[in-house]
Amino acid sequence: MKDSLAYLPEGLPVPVDDGACNHLMGLPIPNMKLKSTNGELVELKNINGRVVIYLYPMTGPSEIPLPKGWDEIPGARGCTPQACSFKNHYAALQELDVEIFGMSTQSSEFQKKEKERIHLPFDLLSDENIEFAKALNLPLHYVDNLVLHKRVTLIFDAGKIIKYFYPVFPPDKNIDEVIGYFKGQELNNE
């Protein structure tokens, strides 16, 4: 089980809501282009309809060591299990007419290897220069010499944030919150 992509150690510290995302509702998607794992630049303002962008700190194969003390940082651990949960529910998101992206500060080249390793059916976006995080004033982890996103899931519709999840814990259950939100939205529109 420990080698499973969905493995999360027991006893991880639970992140608390420090209010770092309270300002997000109604903000527009930043007007920028980010590198995608499909090899192209994605112009965010041109994404129409409903979009989920889940931001995560970092992911990597087990042979790449995590930063020292990683499991003690609230909300840091669980990037691969979160990605796999979105992968496992990708068809449900498509049925709900939702476009999905993962995003980290890792390079697009590294993300492409991860997308292939995990077999993700959607693209990852690189915020390598932290432009997206700065544009929305998103919370960050500063670990060793790394600047990483804190785990936040953003839902955009018509180019504006209509919902966010922060803090996200446990990360592998975030997909349930996202799908529950969209299903509740559909029920309210009937």
N, C-alpha and C positions, 0 to 999 in steps of 0.2 A: 504493500500500500504506500510506503514512504516514497517509492520511485514513481508513483502514479502522478500524472499531470494535475490531477485534482486534489492532491494531498495538501492539507493545511495542518500544521502542528496544533496540538491542543494547548490551551492556556495563553494564546496570543493576547497582548494587551488591546483593549477595546478603545478606539479613538473617541474623543469627546467632541461635541460640536462647539467650536471656539468662536462661532459667528463669522468665520472668514469668508463665507459664501452668501451671507445675508443680503448683499447688494446686487445679486445676479438677476433676479426676476425682471424680465422685460428688456434686458440688454440685447443689442443686436449681435449677430455672429460677426466676429472680427473680419474686416476687409483685408484679407491676405491670402497668399498662396503658400501651401505647405507640401513638402515632398510626401508622396504616397508610396506604399509598397508595390503599386502597379507600375512604378517607374515614371509617373507623371506628376505634375504639380496640380494640386486640387485648389481651385479658387473657391474659398469658403462662401463668399457672398452669392455665388451662382448655384449653391445647393438649394433646391426648392423642396417644399413639403416638410415632412416630419423627419428629423435627424436626431440620432442619439450619438453623442461622442462621450465615450468613457475614458477618462484620463487615469493613468496608472503610473506608479513610480518607475519600474523597470522589470524586464523579464529576461530570462536566459536559461540555457541548458544547465543541468545540475553540475556539470564540470566547471562552470564559471562560478567562483566563490562569491557569495553575497557580501556586502560590506559588513564590517565588524559590528556586532550588536543589532543586526537587521531585525531579528525577531523581537527585540525589545522596543522597537519604534512602533507606537500605536498606528495601525492601519497600513504599515509598509508591506507586510508579507501577504502574498496571495494573488499576484498578478497573473500567473499562468492559470490557476483555477478560475479566476474571473473571466479571462479570455475564453477558456474552454466552455464555461457556462453560456456565454454569448454565442459561441459556435454551436453548442447543442440546441439552442433555441432560435437559431437563425431563421428557420422556416416560419416560425411563429411571428417573428418580427416582419418578415416579408409579407405574410398574410395581413398584418396590421398596417402595411404600406409605410414601413419605417426603414430609412437608410441608416446603417450603423458604421461607425469608425471607432477604432481604438486609437489612443494618442499617448505618446511618452516623449521624453526629451532625448531618447536614444536616436542614433542616426537611422536614416531610412534603410541603409544597407544592412545594419544589424537587425532592424525590424523585419526586413524581408526574410532573413534566415529564420527568424522566430515564427513568422507567418507560415512558412513551409514546414517547420518542425512541428508546430501545433495543428497544422492543416486548417487554418482559418479561412472561411469562405468570404470574408470581407477584408477591406484594406485597413492598414494602420497608417497613421499620419505622424510625421516627425516634427516635433516642436523643439528641435535641437538648439535653436537660438532663443528659446523661451519667449518668443514673440506672442504666441497665443495666450500663454499664462499671464504675461504682462498686460496685454490688451484688456483682459477681463479681471485683472487683479486677483488671480487664483492663488490659493495657498501652495507653498512649496516645501519640500524636504531639503535640508542641506546636510549631506552625509559625506564624510571624508572630503574629497574634492568634487563631489557630484552635486548638481542642482537637479532635483527630480520633482515631478508633479506629486502632490498629495492626491489620493484617490477621490475623484469627483466625477459624477455622471451628469451630463448636461442633456436636456431635451430641448431642441429647437423646433419651432413651427413657423413657417413664413419668415425665417431669418431672425427670430427673436427667441430668447430663453423663456420657455413656459413652465419648466420644472427643472429642479436639480436635486440630486441626492448627495448629501455630505453630512457627516462622514459616512463612508460606505463600509459596512461591516456586518457580517462576514462578506468578503468580496465575491465569493461564489454564489451568494444568494441575491446579489444586486439585480440580476436578470429578472428575478421574480417580482421585485419592486417595479422595474421598468414595464414589464408586461402587464402587471396589475394596474399601473397608472393608465396605460393606453386602453385597456379593457374597460376601466372605470370611466374614461373619457367617452368611449363609444356608448356606454350605457346612459350617460348623461345627455348625449345628443339624440337619443331615440325618442 
